[in-house]
Amino acid sequence: MPTSLIDADSVLAIEIGTVNTRVILFDVVEGRYRFLGQGSVPTTIGAPSNDVSVGVKAALDQLHDITGRVLFNAEGQLVIPSQPSGVGVDACVATVSVGPPLKVVALGLLEDVSAESARNLASTTYARVVETMSLNDRRDTVQRLDCILQAHPDLIVVAGGMEGGATKSVLNLLEAVGLACYLMPKDLRPEVLYAGNSALVKDVQESIGSLVNLHTAPNVRPSYESEQLTPSQPALAQVYRLVRSRQIRGILEVDSWTGNHLLPAATAFGRTIRYISKEYAKSRKGVLGIDVGASATTVASAFAGDLRLSIHPGLGLGENLPEILDMCSLSDVTRWVMVDVPDSYVRDYIYHKALYPSSLPISPEELAIEQAIACQAMHLAVKQASKAYPANVPGTRSNLLPWFEPIIASGSVLTKAPNRSQALLMVVNGLQPTGVTTVALDRNNLAASLGATASVTPLLTIQSLDATNFVNLGTIISPVGTAPLGTPILRVRMTNDSGAESEQEVRHGALAVFKLPAGQAGTLHLTPLHKFDVGMGGFGRGGTVKVIGGALGVIIDARGRPLRLQAEPSRRRDSLNKWLAAVSAGQA
């Protein structure tokens, strides 16, 4: 595919999601790429169509009605590249997240070393590890064979053997894989991704290459101390594409439009976050992206280009939603609900949403429940993802979220919230950021598509990462420390462009807001009290920071980290509603 900055003018991006299928048209207008329009229809993976390309074509028809752009020729084929008459597009990219998570068997020499790395690699796509095998699990070849046959995996990820390390043990472990695949019908055999000792690639191919659909990737565990997942992720994305092409009708046709470059949506989302992190590398902070979708919640954390991607199918807001109750108690969800509803009502909503993922909240109670679920899903996803962060990530405490700038939030539950204060509060309550950060809302849910377009025309991605598509919700300042509630912990003085000043002393437990119109620059002078840390170099150290006004101003979140909610339900709900009102007050 072309990789120069502008090899393609018009670009069509296709997103095949669990609930909706979208098509998005970008083109050059007055020398700059613009988001021209989109079509969106329900995904047609199920009856009566049972073919996702039907939904894609319906969305393209809708896009034609909106933009007037003719995309198909007389034979009904998508025209690529565009013709002088204006018919067609110059390039097409596509992402997919529809379908159940891939069933994965992870193999490694040691349970807590290479086998863990195999599991971690699987977690960077839409997958669920159903079985883990290692040399120290004391199972013989026959037992491993039985486990693989019973698991019916879509993919087997094999790691093990550090560079220059074990060879015979890895080949012994692969015996069960070869035997299991030999016993399976050819059309039901899993893909096998080998990401172990590179010196063994030829031996592995000779050993099981004739029996399995074998793919190779760089070693995910080149040394005991080092885990390197990123180099293997492109190979995993290609395996995902192949599996989905077999499993889901219509994927193959859409993939052909992209030149066989269809991507998992989360992989494309991660690309965008990694690019942004390179732009913010001088800040020493990472960039955090979170996408709350129907199929999964995706967390992309990037540190100067070093991407840590994790996908959590059990935390999506679709058919897997009940799995959230396997990861936390129902009370962990209900604590975020702002209205008075019985716990049984919340539980029923979770199961109803799983049965009808495309259903929308139709009452204030249902909206409050769905937003509470999203909040808890983000909280759990980031908590799990943070285990893979580099040891030297700057932050306040190891049990808290490190410093990020900015935080990019995506997903319909956020972007389609009735007002932006609700979206911001979901993000802040769920992630609980520390220090000083900006929260940006991916208002059109373009982040994944922009990651996919980067391989076609990087300039499109660069020019689309602006305030038109990514709305600055506000700057969040979150002091960290210990003091009794009500104790003054931070003095804040804000000076705007006109020289006007406002000053406030913020008490522990409060959520205060400074109004600063969107796009207007301001300078914050922060003076922490009682040795609180605001990300200025240590506990008790203050300083100045330049900020740009967001949709909701500047928010001082002095509620504490980790955020502790009141135990008594009515008082807790009162607090949640007061915080929402406080955030709403910052809207200019």
FENKAWO-V700834 format. One record per residue. RES is the residue in three letters. SS is DSSP state (@ for helix, = for strand, . for the rest). OMEGA is omega in degrees with one decimal (999 if undefined). NEAR is the number of other ideal C-beta (glycine too) atoms within 8 Angstrom. Layout:
RES:SS:OMEGA:NEAR ; RES:SS:OMEGA:NEAR
This chain:
MET:.:-179.1:7 ; PRO:.:-178.3:8 ; THR:.:175.1:6 ; SER:.:-173.0:6 ; LEU:.:-176.9:6 ; ILE:.:175.9:8 ; ASP:.:-179.8:9 ; ALA:.:177.3:11 ; ASP:.:-178.8:8 ; SER:.:-178.8:14 ; VAL:=:175.8:17 ; LEU:=:177.6:14 ; ALA:=:-178.9:15 ; ILE:=:176.1:17 ; GLU:=:178.1:16 ; ILE:=:-177.3:15 ; GLY:.:-179.7:14 ; THR:.:-176.6:13 ; VAL:.:-175.1:9 ; ASN:=:171.8:10 ; THR:=:-178.7:17 ; ARG:=:169.2:12 ; VAL:=:-172.3:16 ; ILE:=:-179.4:13 ; LEU:=:172.8:16 ; PHE:=:174.8:14 ; ASP:=:179.9:10 ; VAL:=:177.6:10 ; VAL:=:-179.2:8 ; GLU:.:174.4:4 ; GLY:.:-177.3:4 ; ARG:=:178.3:7 ; TYR:=:178.8:11 ; ARG:=:170.3:8 ; PHE:=:-171.9:12 ; LEU:=:-178.2:9 ; GLY:=:179.8:9 ; GLN:=:170.6:11 ; GLY:=:-176.9:15 ; SER:=:177.9:9 ; VAL:=:174.8:11 ; PRO:=:178.2:8 ; THR:.:-172.6:13 ; THR:.:178.5:14 ; ILE:.:-176.7:10 ; GLY:.:179.1:5 ; ALA:.:4.5:4 ; PRO:.:-173.8:3 ; SER:.:-176.4:9 ; ASN:.:-176.7:8 ; ASP:.:-174.7:8 ; VAL:@:179.9:16 ; SER:@:176.4:11 ; VAL:@:177.7:10 ; GLY:@:178.9:16 ; VAL:@:-178.5:14 ; LYS:@:176.1:8 ; ALA:@:177.5:12 ; ALA:@:177.3:15 ; LEU:@:175.2:13 ; ASP:@:178.5:9 ; GLN:@:177.8:12 ; LEU:@:177.1:15 ; HIS:@:179.7:12 ; ASP:@:-176.7:7 ; ILE:@:-172.0:9 ; THR:@:-175.6:9 ; GLY:.:-178.6:5 ; ARG:.:175.2:11 ; VAL:.:-174.0:8 ; LEU:.:-176.0:12 ; PHE:=:173.5:8 ; ASN:.:-176.3:8 ; ALA:.:179.7:3 ; GLU:.:179.2:4 ; GLY:.:179.4:5 ; GLN:.:175.8:6 ; LEU:=:-176.0:11 ; VAL:.:177.1:12 ; ILE:=:-1.6:10 ; PRO:.:-178.3:9 ; SER:.:-179.2:11 ; GLN:.:177.3:8 ; PRO:.:178.9:3 ; SER:.:-179.0:4 ; GLY:.:179.0:7 ; VAL:.:174.4:9 ; GLY:.:178.7:13 ; VAL:=:-177.8:15 ; ASP:.:-178.8:10 ; ALA:=:179.4:16 ; CYS:=:173.5:12 ; VAL:=:-178.6:16 ; ALA:=:173.9:16 ; THR:=:-177.5:18 ; VAL:=:173.4:14 ; SER:.:-178.0:16 ; VAL:.:176.3:11 ; GLY:.:179.1:11 ; PRO:.:177.3:3 ; PRO:.:175.3:10 ; LEU:=:174.5:14 ; LYS:=:-172.3:12 ; VAL:=:166.8:14 ; VAL:=:-178.6:17 ; ALA:=:178.8:15 ; LEU:=:176.1:16 ; GLY:=:-178.6:18 ; LEU:.:-178.3:14 ; LEU:.:-174.6:11 ; GLU:.:-173.9:10 ; ASP:.:177.6:5 ; VAL:.:-175.2:11 ; SER:@:177.2:16 ; ALA:@:176.8:18 ; GLU:@:177.9:10 ; SER:@:176.4:15 ; ALA:@:176.9:18 ; ARG:@:-178.9:12 ; ASN:@:177.0:12 ; LEU:@:179.0:16 ; ALA:@:-177.5:15 ; SER:.:178.7:11 ; THR:.:171.1:14 ; THR:.:-177.9:14 ; TYR:.:-173.7:13 ; ALA:=:175.0:14 ; ARG:=:178.7:9 ; VAL:=:-177.2:11 ; VAL:=:179.6:8 ; GLU:=:175.7:10 ; THR:=:179.9:13 ; MET:=:177.7:14 ; SER:=:-179.3:13 ; LEU:@:-177.5:8 ; ASN:@:173.9:6 ; ASP:@:172.8:8 ; ARG:.:174.7:3 ; ARG:.:176.9:7 ; ASP:.:-175.5:5 ; THR:@:-179.3:9 ; VAL:@:179.6:6 ; GLN:@:177.3:8 ; ARG:@:177.2:12 ; LEU:@:179.3:12 ; ASP:@:-179.1:8 ; CYS:@:-179.8:13 ; ILE:@:-179.4:14 ; LEU:@:-179.5:10 ; GLN:@:-177.4:6 ; ALA:@:-176.1:10 ; HIS:.:-174.8:6 ; PRO:.:169.3:13 ; ASP:.:-174.1:9 ; LEU:=:171.3:16 ; ILE:=:178.1:15 ; VAL:=:-177.6:15 ; VAL:=:174.4:17 ; ALA:.:177.6:17 ; GLY:.:-175.5:17 ; GLY:.:176.4:14 ; MET:.:-179.8:12 ; GLU:.:-176.4:9 ; GLY:.:-175.7:5 ; GLY:.:-171.7:7 ; ALA:.:177.1:10 ; THR:.:-176.4:11 ; LYS:@:-178.2:6 ; SER:@:179.1:11 ; VAL:@:-180.0:16 ; LEU:@:176.4:12 ; ASN:@:-179.8:9 ; LEU:@:-177.4:16 ; LEU:@:179.7:13 ; GLU:@:-178.6:9 ; ALA:@:179.3:13 ; VAL:@:179.6:15 ; GLY:@:-179.9:12 ; LEU:@:-179.0:10 ; ALA:@:-179.6:11 ; CYS:@:177.2:13 ; TYR:@:-177.6:7 ; LEU:@:-179.9:7 ; MET:.:170.6:10 ; PRO:.:-174.5:5 ; LYS:@:-176.9:5 ; ASP:@:178.9:4 ; LEU:@:-178.5:6 ; ARG:.:-179.7:10 ; PRO:.:167.2:12 ; GLU:=:177.5:12 ; VAL:=:178.6:14 ; LEU:=:178.2:16 ; TYR:=:-179.4:12 ; ALA:.:-178.8:16 ; GLY:.:-178.5:15 ; ASN:.:-175.3:14 ; SER:@:179.1:8 ; ALA:@:-176.0:8 ; LEU:@:-174.1:13 ; VAL:@:-179.1:9 ; LYS:@:179.3:6 ; ASP:@:178.9:9 ; VAL:@:178.9:17 ; GLN:@:178.9:10 ; GLU:@:-176.0:6 ; SER:@:-173.5:9 ; ILE:@:-175.3:13 ; GLY:.:-179.3:9 ; SER:.:-175.3:3 ; LEU:.:-172.7:8 ; VAL:.:170.9:13 ; ASN:=:-169.2:8 ; LEU:=:174.3:10 ; HIS:=:179.2:11 ; THR:=:-179.4:10 ; ALA:.:176.4:12 ; PRO:.:-177.5:9 ; ASN:.:179.5:13 ; VAL:.:179.3:17 ; ARG:.:-176.4:16 ; PRO:.:175.7:9 ; SER:.:-177.1:7 ; TYR:.:-175.1:6 ; GLU:.:-169.5:3 ; SER:.:171.3:7 ; GLU:.:-177.4:7 ; GLN:.:-176.7:11 ; LEU:.:-172.2:13 ; THR:@:-179.3:7 ; PRO:@:-178.0:8 ; SER:@:-175.1:14 ; GLN:@:175.8:13 ; PRO:@:177.8:8 ; ALA:@:177.9:12 ; LEU:@:178.5:15 ; ALA:@:178.1:12 ; GLN:@:176.1:9 ; VAL:@:178.1:12 ; TYR:@:179.5:13 ; ARG:@:-179.6:13 ; LEU:@:-179.3:10 ; VAL:@:-179.9:12 ; ARG:@:178.8:12 ; SER:@:177.5:10 ; ARG:@:-172.4:5 ; GLN:@:-167.8:8 ; ILE:.:178.3:10 ; ARG:.:177.8:7 ; GLY:.:179.9:13 ; ILE:@:-176.9:15 ; LEU:@:179.8:7 ; GLU:@:179.1:8 ; VAL:@:179.4:16 ; ASP:@:-179.8:13 ; SER:@:178.0:8 ; TRP:@:-177.4:11 ; THR:.:-174.0:12 ; GLY:.:-179.5:6 ; ASN:.:177.9:7 ; HIS:.:176.2:10 ; LEU:.:-174.7:12 ; LEU:=:165.2:14 ; PRO:=:-177.1:13 ; ALA:@:-178.5:14 ; ALA:@:177.4:17 ; THR:@:178.7:15 ; ALA:@:176.7:16 ; PHE:@:178.8:16 ; GLY:@:177.7:16 ; ARG:@:-179.6:11 ; THR:@:-179.5:18 ; ILE:@:178.4:17 ; ARG:@:178.3:12 ; TYR:@:-179.8:12 ; ILE:@:-178.3:14 ; SER:@:177.1:16 ; LYS:@:178.8:9 ; GLU:@:-177.9:6 ; TYR:.:-173.2:11 ; ALA:@:-177.1:8 ; LYS:@:-177.5:4 ; SER:@:-177.2:6 ; ARG:.:177.8:5 ; LYS:.:173.4:12 ; GLY:=:172.8:14 ; VAL:=:-177.6:16 ; LEU:=:173.3:15 ; GLY:=:177.6:19 ; ILE:=:-178.5:18 ; ASP:=:179.8:14 ; VAL:=:-177.1:13 ; GLY:.:179.0:16 ; ALA:.:-177.1:11 ; SER:.:-176.0:14 ; ALA:.:166.4:15 ; THR:=:-176.9:15 ; THR:=:176.0:17 ; VAL:=:176.5:15 ; ALA:=:-180.0:17 ; SER:=:-176.9:16 ; ALA:=:-177.0:16 ; PHE:=:-178.3:12 ; ALA:.:177.9:8 ; GLY:.:177.9:9 ; ASP:=:-173.3:9 ; LEU:=:170.9:12 ; ARG:=:-174.7:13 ; LEU:=:175.9:14 ; SER:=:-176.2:12 ; ILE:=:-172.6:14 ; HIS:=:-177.9:15 ; PRO:@:-179.6:13 ; GLY:@:-179.0:11 ; LEU:@:173.1:13 ; GLY:.:-176.9:16 ; LEU:.:-179.8:13 ; GLY:.:-171.6:13 ; GLU:.:177.8:8 ; ASN:.:-172.4:13 ; LEU:@:-179.6:14 ; PRO:@:179.8:9 ; GLU:@:177.9:10 ; ILE:@:-179.8:15 ; LEU:@:171.6:11 ; ASP:@:-176.3:6 ; MET:@:179.0:8 ; CYS:.:177.9:8 ; SER:.:176.9:6 ; LEU:@:-179.9:9 ; SER:@:176.3:7 ; ASP:@:176.3:8 ; VAL:@:-174.5:16 ; THR:@:-179.6:10 ; ARG:.:-179.2:9 ; TRP:.:-177.0:11 ; VAL:.:-173.1:12 ; MET:.:-178.9:10 ; VAL:.:-177.2:8 ; ASP:.:175.9:5 ; VAL:.:178.1:9 ; PRO:.:177.3:5 ; ASP:@:-179.1:8 ; SER:@:178.4:6 ; TYR:@:178.5:10 ; VAL:@:179.5:15 ; ARG:@:179.4:10 ; ASP:@:179.9:8 ; TYR:@:179.8:11 ; ILE:@:-178.0:14 ; TYR:@:177.1:10 ; HIS:@:178.8:9 ; LYS:@:178.1:13 ; ALA:@:179.3:12 ; LEU:@:-177.4:6 ; TYR:.:-174.3:7 ; PRO:.:-177.6:12 ; SER:.:-179.5:7 ; SER:.:-179.3:6 ; LEU:.:176.0:4 ; PRO:.:-177.4:7 ; ILE:.:179.1:4 ; SER:.:176.3:6 ; PRO:@:-180.0:6 ; GLU:@:-179.6:9 ; GLU:@:177.2:10 ; LEU:@:179.6:10 ; ALA:@:179.4:12 ; ILE:@:-178.4:14 ; GLU:@:178.2:13 ; GLN:@:176.6:14 ; ALA:@:177.9:15 ; ILE:@:179.3:13 ; ALA:@:179.4:15 ; CYS:@:-179.7:12 ; GLN:@:177.7:14 ; ALA:@:177.3:16 ; MET:@:-179.2:15 ; HIS:@:-178.6:12 ; LEU:@:-177.5:13 ; ALA:@:-179.4:15 ; VAL:@:177.7:14 ; LYS:@:178.0:7 ; GLN:@:-177.4:10 ; ALA:@:-175.5:12 ; SER:@:178.7:10 ; LYS:@:-177.8:5 ; ALA:@:-178.5:7 ; TYR:.:175.7:12 ; PRO:.:-175.7:7 ; ALA:.:-174.6:4 ; ASN:.:179.8:4 ; VAL:.:-179.3:10 ; PRO:.:179.4:7 ; GLY:.:-175.8:11 ; THR:.:-179.9:10 ; ARG:.:-175.7:7 ; SER:.:-178.3:4 ; ASN:.:-179.9:4 ; LEU:.:177.8:12 ; LEU:.:177.0:11 ; PRO:.:178.4:12 ; TRP:.:176.3:15 ; PHE:=:175.4:13 ; GLU:=:-4.0:12 ; PRO:=:168.4:12 ; ILE:=:-179.8:16 ; ILE:=:-177.8:15 ; ALA:=:-177.6:14 ; SER:=:-179.5:15 ; GLY:.:-173.0:13 ; SER:@:-179.2:7 ; VAL:@:177.7:12 ; LEU:@:-173.6:14 ; THR:@:-179.5:13 ; LYS:.:174.1:5 ; ALA:.:-177.1:11 ; PRO:.:175.4:4 ; ASN:.:-172.6:7 ; ARG:@:176.7:12 ; SER:@:175.9:12 ; GLN:@:178.9:11 ; ALA:@:-179.0:14 ; LEU:@:-177.7:15 ; LEU:@:174.7:11 ; MET:@:-178.5:15 ; VAL:@:-176.6:15 ; VAL:@:178.6:13 ; ASN:@:-177.7:11 ; GLY:@:-175.8:13 ; LEU:@:-178.2:13 ; GLN:.:-179.3:13 ; PRO:.:177.8:13 ; THR:.:179.4:14 ; GLY:=:-178.4:14 ; VAL:=:179.2:11 ; THR:=:175.4:14 ; THR:=:176.1:13 ; VAL:=:179.1:16 ; ALA:=:-179.0:12 ; LEU:=:176.5:14 ; ASP:=:-164.4:14 ; ARG:.:179.8:8 ; ASN:.:-179.1:8 ; ASN:.:-176.4:11 ; LEU:.:-169.5:11 ; ALA:@:-179.2:15 ; ALA:@:179.6:16 ; SER:@:178.7:13 ; LEU:@:174.8:14 ; GLY:@:178.6:17 ; ALA:@:-178.4:15 ; THR:@:-177.3:15 ; ALA:.:-179.4:13 ; SER:.:180.0:8 ; VAL:.:179.3:13 ; THR:.:-178.5:16 ; PRO:@:-178.1:8 ; LEU:@:178.0:9 ; LEU:@:179.6:14 ; THR:@:-178.3:14 ; ILE:@:-174.4:7 ; GLN:@:-178.7:9 ; SER:@:178.1:12 ; LEU:.:-178.0:11 ; ASP:.:-175.4:7 ; ALA:.:177.2:7 ; THR:.:-176.9:5 ; ASN:.:-178.8:11 ; PHE:=:-172.8:12 ; VAL:=:174.2:10 ; ASN:=:179.3:13 ; LEU:=:179.6:14 ; GLY:=:173.4:15 ; THR:=:-179.0:12 ; ILE:=:175.6:12 ; ILE:=:-173.0:15 ; SER:=:177.8:14 ; PRO:.:179.0:13 ; VAL:=:179.0:12 ; GLY:.:-177.8:11 ; THR:.:177.3:3 ; ALA:.:175.8:9 ; PRO:.:176.6:5 ; LEU:.:-179.4:7 ; GLY:.:179.2:6 ; THR:.:175.0:10 ; PRO:=:-177.0:10 ; ILE:=:-176.8:14 ; LEU:=:170.6:16 ; ARG:=:-177.6:11 ; VAL:=:173.5:16 ; ARG:=:-178.8:10 ; MET:=:176.4:14 ; THR:=:-180.0:9 ; ASN:=:-175.0:11 ; ASP:.:-177.2:6 ; SER:.:-178.3:4 ; GLY:.:178.6:6 ; ALA:.:-177.8:6 ; GLU:=:171.0:8 ; SER:=:-175.0:7 ; GLU:=:-178.2:8 ; GLN:=:172.9:9 ; GLU:=:-172.8:8 ; VAL:=:-178.8:13 ; ARG:=:179.1:11 ; HIS:.:-178.1:12 ; GLY:.:-176.3:8 ; ALA:.:171.5:9 ; LEU:=:-173.7:12 ; ALA:=:-176.2:11 ; VAL:=:169.9:13 ; PHE:=:177.6:15 ; LYS:.:175.3:8 ; LEU:.:-174.9:13 ; PRO:.:-178.8:7 ; ALA:.:178.3:8 ; GLY:.:-179.2:6 ; GLN:.:-179.1:10 ; ALA:=:176.7:9 ; GLY:=:177.4:15 ; THR:=:178.3:10 ; LEU:=:174.5:15 ; HIS:=:-173.1:11 ; LEU:=:176.7:14 ; THR:=:-179.8:9 ; PRO:=:177.8:17 ; LEU:.:177.4:10 ; HIS:.:174.6:11 ; LYS:.:173.8:8 ; PHE:.:-177.4:14 ; ASP:=:177.4:16 ; VAL:.:177.6:15 ; GLY:.:-178.5:9 ; MET:.:176.3:11 ; GLY:.:177.7:5 ; GLY:.:-179.6:6 ; PHE:.:178.2:8 ; GLY:.:-178.1:9 ; ARG:.:179.3:10 ; GLY:.:179.7:9 ; GLY:=:179.1:8 ; THR:=:177.9:7 ; VAL:=:177.5:9 ; LYS:=:-178.4:8 ; VAL:=:173.8:12 ; ILE:=:-178.1:11 ; GLY:.:177.0:15 ; GLY:.:-178.0:15 ; ALA:.:-176.2:10 ; LEU:.:175.0:14 ; GLY:.:178.9:13 ; VAL:=:-175.0:16 ; ILE:=:173.8:17 ; ILE:=:-177.9:15 ; ASP:=:-177.8:10 ; ALA:.:-177.0:15 ; ARG:.:178.0:8 ; GLY:.:177.1:8 ; ARG:.:-5.2:10 ; PRO:.:-178.3:7 ; LEU:.:179.9:8 ; ARG:.:-179.5:4 ; LEU:.:-179.9:8 ; GLN:.:-177.3:6 ; ALA:.:-176.4:4 ; GLU:.:-170.6:6 ; PRO:@:-175.8:6 ; SER:@:178.0:7 ; ARG:@:178.5:8 ; ARG:@:178.5:12 ; ARG:@:177.0:12 ; ASP:@:179.8:8 ; SER:@:-179.8:10 ; LEU:@:-179.3:11 ; ASN:@:176.1:9 ; LYS:@:179.2:9 ; TRP:@:177.9:11 ; LEU:@:178.7:12 ; ALA:@:179.9:8 ; ALA:@:179.3:11 ; VAL:@:179.9:14 ; SER:@:-178.1:10 ; ALA:.:-179.5:8 ; GLY:.:-178.4:15 ; GLN:.:-177.3:9 ; ALA:.:999:9
